[in-house]
Amino acid sequence: MDRKDKYYTRAKKEKYRSRAAFKLIEIEKKYNVIGRDDYVLEFGSSPGGWTQIIREYTDMPVVSVDLNRMVPLDNVIFIQGNINDGSLHDKINEIMVSNGIKSFNTVLSDAMVKTSGNSEMDHYRSYELCENVMKLSVDLLSKNGNMLLKQFQGDMTNGFLDKWKGNFNFYKITKPHASRAHSKEIYILFKNKH
Ligand SMILES: C[S@@+](CC[C@H](N)C(=O)[O-])C[C@H]1O[C@@H](n2cnc3c(N)ncnc32)[C@H](O)[C@@H]1O
């Protein structure tokens, strides 16, 4: 498989930190997830391709979280932290208070561990990240807020949708062209929180 495909080449040319940037561009063009005045909370941000795109769509400060460090970007508050660690909620709250953020309008997660090749295990780990992102952030999301989460599709995906969709007016599974065709990766979009 050629990992240096057309999206990789475009990312280099357009100075995006990852080819993943094009997935968010595609989803944003189709579903309009981020508004100009939105406070965005982002999980799994490093190396920062999505963060660069979020910065293009909103004028407000962005809060980005990842296990791995990220080279700083203007108007981005970075938290090095673990989605699966309960103390992350307090860290996010501290950042909100010190920056006058009452709630987030949009929460995005592109978080994923390195895939193992075992599709059941990859699905379970990705499902667990999505569950913890929801638990961490659903109460930080404003009324009418949107969420977009990457998940490796599997047996628990429908249960995940059933559990969380009731909080929103609209939900959709989408797979951008920039996702590799053979990958089980999907993006779950929830729009307009009640
Ligand atoms: C596919 S990469 C994200 C790429 C990024 N969206 C971009 O456009 O540059 C997935 C990221 O999820 C992060 N991640 C995985 N597990 C995590 C966890 N438990 N907590 C926080 N971040 C995690 C990884 O460190 C990795 O940087």
Ligand as a Chemical Component Dictionary entry (heavy atoms), coordinates in Angstrom:
data_LIG
# 
_chem_comp.id                   LIG 
_chem_comp.type                 NON-POLYMER 
_chem_comp.pdbx_formal_charge   0 
_chem_comp.three_letter_code    LIG 
# 
loop_
_chem_comp_atom.comp_id 
_chem_comp_atom.atom_id 
_chem_comp_atom.alt_atom_id 
_chem_comp_atom.type_symbol 
_chem_comp_atom.charge 
_chem_comp_atom.model_Cartn_x 
_chem_comp_atom.model_Cartn_y 
_chem_comp_atom.model_Cartn_z 
_chem_comp_atom.pdbx_ordinal 
LIG C1  C1  C 0  -4.822 9.880  14.101 1  
LIG S1  S1  S 1  -3.919 10.756 15.300 2  
LIG C2  C2  C 0  -4.681 12.339 15.233 3  
LIG C3  C3  C 0  -4.257 13.170 14.053 4  
LIG C4  C4  C 0  -4.693 14.602 14.189 5  
LIG N1  N1  N 0  -6.162 14.711 14.195 6  
LIG C5  C5  C 0  -4.155 15.454 13.075 7  
LIG O1  O1  O 0  -4.934 15.847 12.185 8  
LIG O2  O2  O -1 -2.967 15.755 13.082 9  
LIG C6  C6  C 0  -4.582 10.086 16.773 10 
LIG C7  C7  C 0  -4.084 10.772 18.033 11 
LIG O3  O3  O 0  -4.820 10.262 19.144 12 
LIG C8  C8  C 0  -3.984 10.339 20.276 13 
LIG N2  N2  N 0  -4.480 9.503  21.355 14 
LIG C9  C9  C 0  -4.604 8.151  21.367 15 
LIG N3  N3  N 0  -5.051 7.727  22.561 16 
LIG C10 C10 C 0  -5.220 8.828  23.333 17 
LIG C11 C11 C 0  -5.643 9.031  24.673 18 
LIG N4  N4  N 0  -5.962 7.999  25.461 19 
LIG N5  N5  N 0  -5.694 10.282 25.151 20 
LIG C12 C12 C 0  -5.333 11.342 24.360 21 
LIG N6  N6  N 0  -4.923 11.202 23.079 22 
LIG C13 C13 C 0  -4.863 9.970  22.570 23 
LIG C14 C14 C 0  -2.642 9.880  19.741 24 
LIG O4  O4  O 0  -1.591 10.303 20.600 25 
LIG C15 C15 C 0  -2.604 10.530 18.349 26 
LIG O5  O5  O 0  -1.895 11.738 18.375 27 
# 
loop_
_chem_comp_bond.comp_id 
_chem_comp_bond.atom_id_1 
_chem_comp_bond.atom_id_2 
_chem_comp_bond.value_order 
_chem_comp_bond.pdbx_ordinal 
LIG C1  S1  SING 1  
LIG S1  C2  SING 2  
LIG S1  C6  SING 3  
LIG C2  C3  SING 4  
LIG C3  C4  SING 5  
LIG C4  N1  SING 6  
LIG C4  C5  SING 7  
LIG C5  O1  DOUB 8  
LIG C5  O2  SING 9  
LIG C6  C7  SING 10 
LIG C7  O3  SING 11 
LIG C7  C15 SING 12 
LIG O3  C8  SING 13 
LIG C8  N2  SING 14 
LIG C8  C14 SING 15 
LIG N2  C9  SING 16 
LIG N2  C13 SING 17 
LIG C9  N3  DOUB 18 
LIG N3  C10 SING 19 
LIG C10 C11 SING 20 
LIG C10 C13 DOUB 21 
LIG C11 N4  SING 22 
LIG C11 N5  DOUB 23 
LIG N5  C12 SING 24 
LIG C12 N6  DOUB 25 
LIG N6  C13 SING 26 
LIG C14 O4  SING 27 
LIG C14 C15 SING 28 
LIG C15 O5  SING 29 
# 
